[in-house]
Amino acid sequence: MLIIGAGLAGLSLAWHLAPTHRVLVVDQGAQPGAEATAQNAGMVRRLVEDPVERAIATRSGEAFAAPGDDWEDHPPSRVVGAVLGLVEEDAQLTDAVAHLRQRGVEVHSLDRPEEVAPALRGSPIRQAWWLPQERVADPHALLSGFLRGLRRQGGALRLGERVEGLAQEGDRVVGVWVGGALLRAGAVVIAAGAWGQGLAAGIGLARPMAPIRRSLHTTAPHPLSRPEHPWLWLDDLGLYARPEAEGWLLSGCDERLDRPALGPGSIGGLTERGRAELGHKLERGLPALADVGLRGGWTGLRTFTPDRRPMLGEDPDRQGLWWASGLGGAGVTGCFAVGEAVAAWMRGEETPWLSRRAVSPGRPFPGRFLIHPSGESWSGQLVSAR
């Protein structure tokens, strides 16, 4: 098995496959997890609206609670709790709340959310839910555990080697081209994030994915930032905050289509306009943090399909080609479950908790993506899926 991409999706899949298959992971970066994996905020979120994403998140949540011996020395996450809120809507996540409660996940409605999360003082929240068992993940610890298990089982990792294209014979993918040489494999998995669509296009295969750039901001020390403070997400406004060191990690959930160039290096810089827009959102949604001093940050890519569900499993139009892509903003949250599902399908097993058809690379896709440049759920922009 050859997996393209040493981010969380690719290494989780390798970790799940290694006990039963010979696995090679190839990545163009000088170190694993250097792209989207290194650019995320690390929040493990199960309260999401889409039922497919929620199934993946719930399954992953079980793994985060008991990840196994490969994380014995450095747990991949810690429990801090989370408050999910709505400032305009009051029923947007109601079905998701009911489903999580049915699955045994603690979700409580809050009348005074500022008592649980002081950073919500003065916030115009219409509906708030408290999830006391939600987590913050350590992406480096996650990657280290996946790599430890992969190597323990005899798997291999090759870094600094860009896959130039897929090799096919007839309608079957038989390997990849690296440095002008053919690496043959019984199966090839694209877990290359924003670069996956280009690899497929190279063999005449149209698989729509949109690399969307989102901003993350760091702040100066702030009196409300505490390690035990829950992370916060105002879902419809598009604003999240979690304690980071003595300050905050903040995002206005802004979205901008941005296809990367060949080669590694997708992290980008912030703009004054982006800082100003975040400031306006803080004044509206989290006034207790409106005085926070923005210090730095970055922009990173999140890769979505047009229906915003992952692209997982065997490609129906090319034998030997598999996908573990399109995780969007849920790469940390979903990594355990994505690896488990694709590995199970490659072994001919079923996953009662996840429908193959719902995430199939060959499912019908809309012709356009709906993105949210401002991050607000009530505004959007349609862009072509081509």
C-alpha positions as CSV (number, residue, x, y, z in Angstrom):
1,M,0.0,0.0,0.0
2,L,1.3,3.4,-0.9
3,I,-0.2,6.5,0.7
4,I,0.4,10.0,-0.7
5,G,0.5,12.5,2.2
6,A,1.9,12.3,5.7
7,G,-0.7,14.5,7.4
8,L,-3.1,13.3,10.0
9,A,-5.4,11.5,7.5
10,G,-2.5,9.7,5.7
11,L,-0.7,8.7,8.9
12,S,-3.9,7.6,10.6
13,L,-4.7,5.3,7.7
14,A,-1.1,4.0,7.7
15,W,-1.3,3.3,11.4
16,H,-4.6,1.4,10.9
17,L,-3.3,-0.6,7.9
18,A,0.2,-1.4,9.3
19,P,-0.8,-4.5,11.3
20,T,-2.1,-6.3,8.2
21,H,-0.3,-4.7,5.2
22,R,3.1,-3.4,4.1
23,V,2.7,0.4,4.0
24,L,4.8,3.1,2.5
25,V,3.9,6.8,3.1
26,V,5.4,9.4,0.7
27,D,5.2,13.2,1.3
28,Q,6.8,16.2,-0.4
29,G,7.5,18.0,2.9
30,A,10.7,17.8,4.9
31,Q,8.7,16.6,7.9
32,P,5.3,15.0,8.4
33,G,2.2,17.1,9.1
34,A,3.8,20.3,7.7
35,E,0.7,21.5,5.8
36,A,-2.9,21.6,7.1
37,T,-2.1,19.4,10.1
38,A,0.3,22.1,11.4
39,Q,-2.1,25.0,10.7
40,N,-5.2,24.0,12.7
41,A,-6.5,25.0,16.1
42,G,-6.6,21.5,17.6
43,M,-10.3,21.5,18.8
44,V,-12.0,18.2,18.7
45,R,-15.6,19.1,17.9
46,R,-18.4,16.5,17.9
47,L,-21.4,18.9,17.8
48,V,-21.7,19.5,14.1
49,E,-24.7,19.8,11.9
50,D,-23.9,17.3,9.1
51,P,-24.8,13.7,10.1
52,V,-21.9,12.2,8.2
53,E,-19.3,14.5,9.7
54,R,-20.9,13.9,13.1
55,A,-20.7,10.1,12.7
56,I,-17.0,10.5,12.0
57,A,-16.4,12.9,14.8
58,T,-18.3,10.7,17.3
59,R,-16.3,7.6,16.3
60,S,-13.1,9.6,16.6
61,G,-14.1,10.9,20.0
62,E,-14.1,7.3,21.3
63,A,-10.5,6.8,20.0
64,F,-9.3,10.1,21.6
65,A,-10.7,8.9,25.0
66,A,-8.6,5.6,24.7
67,P,-6.0,6.0,21.9
68,G,-3.8,3.1,22.8
69,D,-0.2,2.3,23.8
70,D,1.4,4.4,21.0
71,W,0.4,7.5,23.0
72,E,1.2,6.1,26.5
73,D,4.0,8.7,27.1
74,H,2.2,11.7,25.6
75,P,-1.6,11.7,25.4
76,P,-2.9,13.2,22.1
77,S,-5.5,15.3,23.7
78,R,-6.9,16.7,27.0
79,V,-10.4,17.4,28.2
80,V,-11.2,21.1,28.5
81,G,-14.9,21.3,27.6
82,A,-16.6,23.5,25.0
83,V,-19.5,25.9,24.6
84,L,-21.2,26.0,21.2
85,G,-23.5,29.0,20.7
86,L,-25.8,30.7,18.2
87,V,-26.3,34.5,18.0
88,E,-28.9,34.7,15.3
89,E,-30.4,31.2,15.1
90,D,-31.8,29.1,17.9
91,A,-32.4,25.7,16.3
92,Q,-29.5,25.2,13.9
93,L,-27.9,22.4,15.9
94,T,-30.9,21.0,17.7
95,D,-31.0,17.7,15.7
96,A,-27.2,17.3,16.3
97,V,-27.7,17.8,20.1
98,A,-30.4,15.2,20.2
99,H,-28.3,12.7,18.3
100,L,-25.2,13.2,20.5
101,R,-27.3,12.8,23.6
102,Q,-28.7,9.5,22.2
103,R,-25.1,8.3,21.7
104,G,-24.3,9.1,25.4
105,V,-22.4,12.3,24.8
106,E,-23.0,14.9,27.5
107,V,-24.7,18.1,26.1
108,H,-26.3,20.6,28.4
109,S,-28.3,23.7,27.5
110,L,-27.0,26.8,29.3
111,D,-29.1,29.8,30.4
112,R,-26.0,31.6,31.8
113,P,-23.1,30.5,29.6
114,E,-20.7,33.1,31.1
115,E,-20.8,31.1,34.4
116,V,-19.1,28.2,32.6
117,A,-17.0,30.3,30.2
118,P,-16.2,33.9,31.5
119,A,-15.1,34.9,28.0
120,L,-18.8,34.8,27.1
121,R,-19.7,37.7,29.4
122,G,-21.8,40.2,27.4
123,S,-22.2,37.9,24.4
124,P,-25.6,38.1,22.6
125,I,-26.0,34.3,22.5
126,R,-29.5,33.1,21.9
127,Q,-28.8,29.4,22.5
128,A,-25.7,27.8,24.1
129,W,-24.7,24.2,24.7
130,W,-22.1,23.0,27.1
131,L,-20.1,19.8,26.3
132,P,-17.9,19.1,29.3
133,Q,-16.0,16.3,27.7
134,E,-14.8,18.0,24.5
135,R,-11.1,18.1,24.0
136,V,-8.2,20.0,22.6
137,A,-5.8,17.8,20.6
138,D,-2.0,18.1,20.3
139,P,-1.3,17.5,16.5
140,H,2.4,16.8,17.1
141,A,1.5,14.1,19.7
142,L,-1.1,12.7,17.4
143,L,1.4,12.4,14.5
144,S,4.1,11.0,16.8
145,G,1.8,8.2,18.0
146,F,0.8,7.3,14.4
147,L,4.4,7.2,13.3
148,R,5.4,5.1,16.3
149,G,2.8,2.5,15.5
150,L,3.6,2.6,11.8
151,R,7.3,2.0,12.4
152,R,6.7,-0.6,15.1
153,Q,4.7,-2.6,12.5
154,G,7.4,-2.3,9.8
155,G,5.9,0.5,7.8
156,A,8.0,3.2,6.1
157,L,8.0,6.9,5.5
158,R,9.7,8.8,2.8
159,L,9.9,12.6,3.1
160,G,11.0,15.4,0.8
161,E,9.8,13.4,-2.3
162,R,7.1,15.0,-4.4
163,V,4.7,12.6,-6.2
164,E,4.8,13.9,-9.8
165,G,1.9,11.8,-11.0
166,L,-0.1,8.6,-10.7
167,A,0.9,5.7,-12.9
168,Q,-1.8,3.7,-14.6
169,E,-2.2,0.7,-16.9
170,G,-5.6,0.7,-18.5
171,D,-8.1,1.7,-15.9
172,R,-5.9,0.6,-13.0
173,V,-3.6,2.8,-11.0
174,V,-0.4,0.8,-10.4
175,G,1.8,3.2,-8.6
176,V,3.3,6.7,-8.6
177,W,6.1,8.6,-10.3
178,V,8.7,10.1,-7.9
179,G,11.9,11.7,-9.2
180,G,11.2,10.2,-12.6
181,A,11.1,6.6,-11.2
182,L,8.0,4.4,-10.9
183,L,7.1,3.2,-7.4
184,R,4.7,0.3,-7.9
185,A,2.0,-0.5,-5.4
186,G,-1.0,-2.8,-5.1
187,A,-3.1,0.2,-4.1
188,V,-2.5,4.0,-4.0
189,V,-4.2,6.3,-1.5
190,I,-4.5,10.0,-2.1
191,A,-4.3,11.7,1.3
192,A,-2.6,14.8,-0.1
193,G,-5.1,17.5,0.9
194,A,-5.1,20.5,-1.4
195,W,-2.9,18.7,-3.9
196,G,-5.2,15.6,-4.4
197,Q,-7.4,17.1,-7.1
198,G,-4.3,17.8,-9.3
199,L,-3.0,14.3,-9.0
200,A,-6.4,12.9,-10.1
201,A,-6.6,15.4,-13.0
202,G,-3.2,14.1,-14.2
203,I,-4.9,10.8,-15.2
204,G,-8.0,12.4,-16.6
205,L,-10.1,11.9,-13.4
206,A,-12.3,14.8,-12.3
207,R,-12.7,14.9,-8.5
208,P,-13.8,18.3,-7.3
209,M,-12.1,19.7,-4.2
210,A,-11.7,23.3,-3.1
211,P,-8.6,24.4,-1.0
212,I,-10.1,27.1,1.2
213,R,-7.8,29.5,3.1
214,R,-8.8,30.4,6.7
215,S,-7.2,32.8,9.1
216,L,-6.0,32.0,12.6
217,H,-4.9,34.8,15.0
218,T,-2.8,34.7,18.1
219,T,-3.1,37.3,20.9
220,A,-1.2,39.0,23.7
221,P,-1.7,37.6,27.2
222,H,-5.2,38.2,28.4
223,P,-6.7,37.9,31.9
224,L,-9.5,35.6,30.8
225,S,-7.2,33.0,29.2
226,R,-6.8,30.0,31.5
227,P,-5.8,26.4,30.6
228,E,-9.0,25.1,32.0
229,H,-11.2,27.6,30.1
230,P,-13.4,25.8,27.6
231,W,-13.0,26.6,23.9
232,L,-15.9,28.5,22.3
233,W,-17.5,28.5,18.9
234,L,-20.3,30.9,17.9
235,D,-21.5,28.7,15.0
236,D,-23.7,30.9,12.9
237,L,-21.6,34.0,13.4
238,G,-18.5,32.1,12.5
239,L,-16.2,32.8,15.4
240,Y,-14.2,30.6,17.6
241,A,-11.7,31.1,20.5
242,R,-9.6,28.8,22.6
243,P,-7.0,29.6,25.2
244,E,-3.4,29.4,23.8
245,A,-0.5,29.9,26.3
246,E,-1.6,33.0,28.2
247,G,-3.6,34.4,25.3
248,W,-6.1,33.2,22.7
249,L,-6.2,31.5,19.4
250,L,-9.0,33.2,17.4
251,S,-10.6,32.7,14.0
252,G,-13.4,34.5,12.2
253,C,-13.9,31.3,10.1
254,D,-13.3,33.4,6.9
255,E,-13.0,31.4,3.7
256,R,-11.1,32.2,0.5
257,L,-10.6,29.8,-2.5
258,D,-6.8,29.5,-3.0
259,R,-5.3,26.6,-5.0
260,P,-1.6,26.0,-4.0
261,A,1.3,25.8,-6.3
262,L,3.3,22.6,-6.8
263,G,5.6,21.7,-3.9
264,P,5.3,22.2,-0.2
265,G,4.5,25.4,1.7
266,S,0.8,26.3,2.0
267,I,1.0,28.5,5.1
268,G,0.2,32.2,4.5
269,G,0.2,35.5,6.2
270,L,-2.5,37.7,7.7
271,T,-3.8,41.0,6.4
272,E,-4.8,44.2,8.1
273,R,-8.3,43.8,6.6
274,G,-8.5,40.3,8.2
275,R,-7.5,41.7,11.6
276,A,-10.1,44.4,11.3
277,E,-12.9,42.0,10.4
278,L,-12.0,39.8,13.3
279,G,-12.1,42.8,15.6
280,H,-15.6,43.6,14.5
281,K,-16.7,40.1,15.1
282,L,-15.2,40.1,18.6
283,E,-17.0,43.3,19.4
284,R,-20.3,41.7,18.3
285,G,-20.0,38.1,19.5
286,L,-17.3,38.1,22.3
287,P,-17.2,41.6,23.7
288,A,-15.2,40.4,26.7
289,L,-12.4,39.7,24.3
290,A,-12.8,42.9,22.2
291,D,-9.8,44.5,24.0
292,V,-7.5,41.6,23.2
293,G,-4.2,42.5,21.5
294,L,-3.8,40.7,18.2
295,R,-0.1,39.7,17.9
296,G,0.3,37.3,15.0
297,G,-1.0,34.2,13.3
298,W,-1.2,32.6,9.9
299,T,-3.6,31.4,7.2
300,G,-3.9,27.8,6.3
301,L,-5.7,25.6,3.8
302,R,-8.7,23.4,4.5
303,T,-9.8,21.2,1.5
304,F,-13.5,20.6,1.0
305,T,-15.6,18.8,-1.5
306,P,-18.7,20.6,-2.9
307,D,-21.0,19.0,-0.4
308,R,-18.5,19.5,2.4
309,R,-18.3,15.8,3.2
310,P,-15.0,13.8,3.0
311,M,-13.9,11.9,0.0
312,L,-13.2,8.4,1.3
313,G,-12.8,4.9,-0.1
314,E,-12.1,3.3,-3.4
315,D,-12.5,5.3,-6.6
316,P,-15.2,3.7,-8.8
317,D,-13.5,4.8,-12.0
318,R,-9.9,3.7,-11.3
319,Q,-9.1,0.3,-9.8
320,G,-6.3,0.5,-7.3
321,L,-7.0,4.1,-6.4
322,W,-8.3,5.1,-3.0
323,W,-9.0,8.4,-1.2
324,A,-8.7,9.8,2.3
325,S,-9.2,13.4,1.5
326,G,-11.6,16.4,1.7
327,L,-11.7,16.5,5.5
328,G,-12.2,20.3,5.5
329,G,-11.9,21.8,8.9
330,A,-12.3,18.4,10.7
331,G,-8.9,16.9,10.1
332,V,-8.0,16.7,13.8
333,T,-11.5,15.7,14.9
334,G,-11.9,13.0,12.3
335,C,-8.5,11.6,11.8
336,F,-8.9,8.4,13.9
337,A,-12.2,7.5,12.3
338,V,-11.2,8.3,8.7
339,G,-8.1,6.0,9.0
340,E,-10.2,3.3,10.6
341,A,-12.9,3.4,7.9
342,V,-10.7,3.4,4.8
343,A,-8.4,0.7,6.3
344,A,-11.5,-1.5,7.0
345,W,-12.8,-1.1,3.5
346,M,-9.4,-1.9,2.0
347,R,-9.5,-5.1,4.1
348,G,-13.0,-5.9,2.8
349,E,-14.7,-5.1,6.1
350,E,-17.8,-3.1,6.8
351,T,-18.3,0.0,9.0
352,P,-21.8,0.0,10.4
353,W,-21.2,3.5,11.8
354,L,-20.4,5.1,8.4
355,S,-22.1,4.7,5.0
356,R,-19.6,4.1,2.1
357,R,-22.0,5.8,-0.3
358,A,-22.2,9.0,1.7
359,V,-18.5,9.6,1.3
360,S,-17.7,7.8,-2.0
361,P,-15.4,9.6,-4.4
362,G,-17.8,8.8,-7.2
363,R,-21.0,10.2,-5.6
364,P,-22.8,13.0,-7.5
365,F,-21.4,16.4,-6.6
366,P,-22.9,19.9,-7.0
367,G,-21.4,21.9,-9.9
368,R,-20.5,24.7,-7.6
369,F,-19.1,25.2,-4.1
370,L,-20.8,27.4,-1.5
371,I,-18.1,29.2,0.5
372,H,-18.5,31.7,3.3
373,P,-16.0,34.6,2.8
374,S,-17.1,36.3,6.0
375,G,-17.5,33.0,8.0
376,E,-21.2,33.8,8.7
377,S,-23.6,31.0,7.9
378,W,-26.2,33.4,6.5
379,S,-24.0,34.8,3.7
380,G,-22.2,32.9,1.0
381,Q,-20.6,32.9,-2.4
382,L,-20.9,30.3,-5.2
383,V,-17.7,29.3,-7.0
384,S,-17.2,26.8,-9.7
385,A,-16.3,23.2,-8.8
386,R,-14.0,23.0,-11.9
